[in-house]
Amino acid sequence: MDLNIIVSQNSNNIDEDLLQRNIKTAVTWGYSTVALNTIVDFKIIKKPTEIPKPIQFVEVKKDNESVRVLTRLTAIVSTEIHCHYLMHSNVLKLYDILSVQPENEKMFKYILNNMNIDIISLNLEMLPFLIKKNHIKQAANKGMHFEIEYSQLLRNRLCRVWTIAKGRNLVSNGCKKNLIVSSGAKKAMDIRQPEEVSHLCLLFGLTIQQGRDTVFTNSQKVIEHAYIRRKPGSEVISIEDVGDISESERWLLGACSFPKRFKINTL
């Protein structure tokens, strides 16, 4: 799965021929699910009504089987009002997957504490803060996944150095089961085969099997989380070991327990 083939950025103008080539390349390399990513930067888009609607794409087939084409919205946010605009947009529900890219640490923490999204997208080349173990655990408990774009490795030497260094920091802090690696492709040359992506993940400190999981297993979890998030009246429940609960929150265990004299009458 490649959940990040870029369609447009802050614009409704789409090069459909280029997009067709990108999708055909992804299908040729063995991807059966792709997500077309529309990027909006709220420093440029001032109103929720300016968020473009997802592209209407024709059916794609591979060996007479339909290829799953999803739509994704990635919002670049730097203030809380940007998040407010995003979550109150009528267009938001039209997208299959929701991703947010924080531009500073304050917004990163705000997303963790207050938002229900599918992907935390990171520009590792220019990431101005460090992500700690408790941040990764908090995101995992809410079903959110972090994302590394491997196209950042292909740009230039400096970008490659920063992406590898900060990607390794993510992995060393425990971000393995809630990590996806996608292309971030703007052109067909940026797309790599799934097995090649698995080997690229060695640069971040993952095993080849863990690299495969970032492409397939973890990406499927993102799609499932997105489906639950969009379903009316749905809620996300997280489960964690009692031993992992901090001392300051242990009072909740007693508060949530049945009273000692509580009895269940059976017929």
C-alpha positions in Angstrom: 0.0 0.0 0.0 1.1 3.5 -0.8 -1.0 6.0 1.2 0.7 9.1 -0.1 0.7 9.8 -3.8 0.4 13.6 -4.0 -2.4 15.0 -6.1 -2.2 18.7 -5.4 -0.9 21.3 -2.9 -3.0 24.4 -2.0 -4.7 24.2 -5.4 -7.6 22.8 -7.3 -5.4 22.4 -10.4 -4.6 18.8 -11.0 -2.4 17.4 -13.8 -4.5 14.3 -14.5 -2.0 12.9 -17.0 0.8 13.0 -14.4 -1.5 11.5 -11.8 -2.5 8.7 -14.2 1.2 7.9 -14.7 1.9 7.9 -11.0 -0.9 5.5 -10.3 0.0 3.2 -13.2 3.6 3.1 -11.9 2.4 2.2 -8.4 0.2 -0.6 -9.7 3.1 -1.9 -11.9 5.4 -2.0 -8.9 2.8 -4.2 -7.1 0.6 -1.9 -5.0 -3.0 -2.9 -4.8 -4.1 0.1 -2.6 -3.1 3.7 -3.1 -4.2 7.0 -1.5 -4.3 10.2 -3.5 -3.1 12.9 -1.1 -4.4 16.5 -1.3 -2.2 18.8 0.8 -3.5 22.1 2.3 -1.4 24.7 4.2 -3.6 26.8 6.5 -1.1 29.7 6.2 -2.3 29.9 2.6 -5.8 28.6 2.8 -7.6 31.0 5.2 -11.1 29.5 5.3 -12.6 26.0 5.7 -14.6 26.6 2.5 -11.3 26.8 0.6 -10.4 23.2 1.3 -10.7 21.4 -2.1 -13.0 18.4 -2.5 -11.3 15.0 -3.1 -10.6 14.1 -6.7 -13.1 11.9 -8.5 -11.0 9.2 -10.0 -11.9 6.6 -12.5 -11.7 2.9 -11.6 -8.2 1.3 -11.9 -7.7 -2.3 -12.6 -4.8 -4.7 -12.3 -5.0 -8.2 -13.8 -8.8 -7.7 -14.1 -9.0 -6.9 -10.4 -9.9 -3.4 -9.1 -7.2 -1.4 -7.4 -8.4 0.3 -4.3 -8.0 4.1 -4.7 -8.6 6.1 -1.6 -8.6 9.9 -1.0 -6.5 11.5 1.7 -6.3 15.1 3.1 -3.1 16.3 4.7 -3.5 19.6 6.6 -0.4 21.6 7.6 -1.2 23.5 10.8 0.6 26.0 13.0 -2.1 27.3 15.3 -5.1 25.9 17.1 -7.5 27.9 15.0 -6.2 26.0 11.9 -7.3 22.8 13.6 -10.6 24.3 14.4 -11.1 25.2 10.8 -10.1 21.8 9.7 -12.4 19.8 12.0 -15.4 22.0 11.2 -15.0 21.7 7.4 -17.9 20.1 5.6 -15.4 18.8 3.0 -13.5 16.7 5.6 -16.0 13.9 5.7 -15.6 13.4 1.9 -12.0 12.1 2.4 -11.2 8.6 3.4 -8.0 9.3 5.4 -7.2 12.4 7.5 -3.6 13.4 8.1 -2.2 16.5 10.0 1.3 17.9 9.8 2.3 20.0 12.8 4.7 22.8 12.2 5.8 23.2 15.8 5.9 21.3 19.1 2.9 23.1 20.6 0.7 22.0 17.7 2.1 18.5 17.9 1.1 18.2 21.5 -2.3 19.7 20.7 -3.0 17.1 18.1 -2.0 14.3 20.5 -4.3 15.6 23.2 -7.3 16.9 21.3 -7.7 15.5 17.9 -8.8 12.2 16.4 -6.9 11.7 13.1 -5.4 8.8 11.2 -1.8 9.9 10.4 0.7 12.4 12.0 2.7 13.4 9.0 6.2 14.6 9.7 8.5 16.7 7.5 11.7 15.1 9.0 13.9 17.4 7.0 12.7 20.5 8.9 11.3 19.0 12.1 11.9 21.6 14.8 11.3 19.3 17.9 12.1 15.8 19.2 9.4 13.2 19.5 9.6 11.3 22.8 8.6 7.8 23.9 5.5 9.0 25.7 4.4 10.9 22.6 4.6 7.7 20.5 2.8 5.7 23.1 0.0 8.3 23.4 -0.5 8.3 19.6 -0.5 4.5 19.5 -3.2 4.4 22.3 -5.4 6.6 20.1 -4.8 4.5 17.0 -2.8 7.3 15.2 0.2 6.4 13.1 3.4 8.4 12.3 4.5 8.7 8.7 7.9 8.8 7.1 8.1 9.8 3.4 10.9 8.0 1.7 10.9 10.5 -1.2 12.8 12.8 1.3 15.7 10.4 1.0 15.9 11.0 -2.7 16.1 14.8 -2.8 19.6 15.8 -1.7 22.3 14.8 0.7 21.3 17.2 3.5 17.7 16.2 3.4 18.8 12.5 3.4 20.9 13.0 6.5 18.2 14.7 8.5 15.5 12.2 7.4 17.6 9.2 8.4 18.7 10.8 11.8 15.2 11.8 12.8 13.7 8.6 11.5 16.1 6.6 13.6 15.1 8.7 16.6 11.4 7.8 16.0 12.2 4.1 15.8 14.6 4.0 18.8 11.8 5.6 20.9 9.5 2.7 20.1 7.7 3.8 16.9 7.5 0.5 15.1 3.9 -0.8 15.3 2.4 2.6 14.6 4.7 3.7 11.8 4.0 3.8 8.1 6.5 4.5 5.3 5.0 6.0 2.1 6.3 7.6 -1.0 5.1 11.2 -0.9 5.5 11.0 -4.6 4.9 13.9 -6.9 6.2 12.0 -10.0 6.5 8.4 -11.0 10.3 8.4 -10.5 9.7 8.9 -6.7 7.8 5.6 -6.3 9.7 2.4 -5.3 8.7 -1.2 -5.1 7.4 -2.5 -1.8 10.4 -4.8 -1.3 12.8 -1.9 -2.0 10.9 0.2 0.6 11.3 -2.6 3.1 15.1 -2.5 2.6 15.1 1.3 2.8 13.7 0.9 6.3 17.0 -0.6 7.4 18.3 2.9 7.4 15.8 3.8 10.2 16.8 0.8 12.4 13.9 -1.5 11.4 14.3 -5.1 10.3 13.1 -6.0 6.8 10.0 -7.6 8.2 9.2 -4.5 10.2 9.8 -2.6 7.0 7.2 -4.7 5.2 4.8 -4.1 8.1 5.1 -0.3 7.6 4.0 -0.8 4.0 1.3 -3.4 4.4 0.1 -4.3 8.0 0.4 -0.8 9.5 -1.1 0.9 6.5 -4.1 -1.4 6.7 -4.5 -0.4 10.3 -4.6 3.2 9.2 -7.4 2.4 6.8 -9.3 0.6 9.4 -8.9 3.4 11.9 -10.1 5.9 9.3 -13.2 3.8 8.7 -14.0 3.7 12.4 -13.4 7.4 12.8 -15.8 8.3 10.0 -18.5 6.0 11.1 -21.3 8.0 12.9 -21.4 7.4 16.6 -18.2 5.4 16.7 -15.7 5.7 19.5 -12.1 4.5 19.9 -11.2 2.5 23.0 -7.6 1.9 23.9 -6.4 -0.9 26.2 -3.2 -0.7 28.2 -1.5 -2.8 30.9 -2.3 -1.8 34.5 1.5 -1.7 35.2 1.9 1.0 32.6 -0.6 3.4 34.3 1.1 6.3 36.0 0.8 6.8 39.8 -1.2 10.0 39.2 -3.9 8.1 37.3 -4.2 5.0 39.4 -7.2 6.4 41.3 -9.2 5.8 38.1 -8.8 2.0 38.7 -10.7 2.3 42.0 -13.2 4.8 40.7 -14.1 2.5 37.8 -14.4 -0.7 39.9 -17.8 -2.1 41.1 -18.6 -1.4 44.7 -17.9 -4.4 47.0 -21.7 -4.9 47.8 -22.7 -4.7 44.2 -24.4 -7.9 43.1 -25.8 -9.0 39.8 -29.1 -10.8 40.0 -29.6 -13.6 37.5 -33.0 -15.0 36.5 
